[in-house]
Amino acid sequence: MAIAQKIRQHMHAASWIRGMFEEGLRLKQQYGDDQVFDFSLGNPVMEPPAQFYEALRYLANDPRPGMHRYMPNVGYPETRAAIAAQLAQETGVPFTAQHIVMVVGAAAGLNVVLKALLDPGDEVVIFSPYFVEYHFYVENHQGVTRVVPTDAQFNLDLQALEQVLSPHTKVVLINSPNNPSGVVYPAATIQALGEILARQQATSGRPIYLVSDEPYKKLLFDGVTYPEIYAYYPNSIAVTSHAKDLALPGERIGYIVTHPDCADVRELQDGFSFTNRTLGFVNAPALMQHVITRLQGVTIDVGQYERKRNLLCDNLQAMGYDLVRPQGAFYVFPRTPIADDVAFVKALQQRRILTVPGSGFGTPGHFRIAYCVEDSTIDRALEGFRKTAQEYGLS
Ligand SMILES: Cc1ncc(COP(=O)(O)O)c(C=O)c1O
């Protein structure tokens, strides 16, 4: 057996997601790409903004000596300074380059942070529904995941959180706007969360870090402003990327932000530098760092996602689907009309609509639709959603 037992178990646990993906490929082969409505992956259909290509052209036409060489593990000082300046302007918090570490996307950023923070057995609290990979990331660094459910609106259930906090808690990991629910946690919730964590820290006598996974932070609808964690809890660390706000998921460029008032901020930065190196990332891609230095403050046209949200959710609600209307990201997480979410997702598959069962996100009885697709895909899938709704007695 070539593969380690633990990895084999994880692969098996996640194999049905893979199975859905493969079924999608089979359907596409059988019926043609345009006859299959693929809402299974959060891979944005949108192209990067014009400024991205301008920056690429500028750098290609005017290459600086050494611009593709190794660099400090935390990234280029000018890139980190540009990000810090933008963040300081947006949040009012006095960030400098010292608080930013460049990473290979948010996925790498989370691993860098967890690797630096966790001793074996330290607990990481996550909230269901959650991003599937969290369990694997925590386990990568010998942590233990504690899952706390959210409430009926997918907002944080802080009473349930208080039940699981213990002297073993090292990290509380949140994700807003949320994948898969699209929910944005309100400022009052973040404030109350900060108060609870501060109390728990004082009781247990060891720091608890609030880690905020924020790759969808700029994808907000209905005029919502983003409730920043920094105002409510000093021991906070944000992890983000330009995968969604600049539509660059394949370019793997992201960063970690440490609150200037975080306990041991200097030691944390050194720790992140070390784990970025020793996890084998070494540094975030050089070319992309040069590019995004010039793109701080630029975002794709979020209105397009809001329009897709409206098109899909208005129609689904009219068909009788029970859903919490998302205020951000590009996912919606409706209730399935039967308890068996896997069976319902298979029924949608019969109509060549590919979605993901809520079980995969720790929340059965729901399904995730990733609507970062062409409007025409949504339009043409509506008939299948409607017929499936009728078949299951929704009105
Ligand atoms: C909640 C969440 N966190 C992290 C990531 C990873 O983002 P990146 O592509 O920047 O690594 C994703 C990607 O879809 C995500 O949905």
PDBQT file of the ligand as one rigid body, heavy atoms in Angstrom, charges set to zero:
ROOT
HETATM    1  C1  LIG A 401     -13.854  29.435   2.480  1.00  0.00    +0.000 C 
HETATM    2  C2  LIG A 401     -12.652  29.283   1.627  1.00  0.00    +0.000 A 
HETATM    3  N1  LIG A 401     -11.445  29.404   2.192  1.00  0.00    +0.000 NA
HETATM    4  C3  LIG A 401     -10.317  29.277   1.482  1.00  0.00    +0.000 A 
HETATM    5  C4  LIG A 401     -10.365  29.006   0.127  1.00  0.00    +0.000 A 
HETATM    6  C5  LIG A 401      -9.085  28.860  -0.622  1.00  0.00    +0.000 C 
HETATM    7  O1  LIG A 401      -8.861  30.009  -1.376  1.00  0.00    +0.000 OA
HETATM    8  P1  LIG A 401      -7.528  30.189  -2.265  1.00  0.00    +0.000 P 
HETATM    9  O2  LIG A 401      -7.896  29.765  -3.647  1.00  0.00    +0.000 OA
HETATM   10  O3  LIG A 401      -7.175  31.612  -2.144  1.00  0.00    +0.000 OA
HETATM   11  O4  LIG A 401      -6.506  29.285  -1.678  1.00  0.00    +0.000 OA
HETATM   12  C6  LIG A 401     -11.593  28.861  -0.509  1.00  0.00    +0.000 A 
HETATM   13  C7  LIG A 401     -11.660  28.541  -1.940  1.00  0.00    +0.000 C 
HETATM   14  O5  LIG A 401     -12.675  28.302  -2.532  1.00  0.00    +0.000 OA
HETATM   15  C8  LIG A 401     -12.767  29.001   0.253  1.00  0.00    +0.000 A 
HETATM   16  O6  LIG A 401     -13.986  28.862  -0.279  1.00  0.00    +0.000 OA
ENDROOT
TORSDOF 0
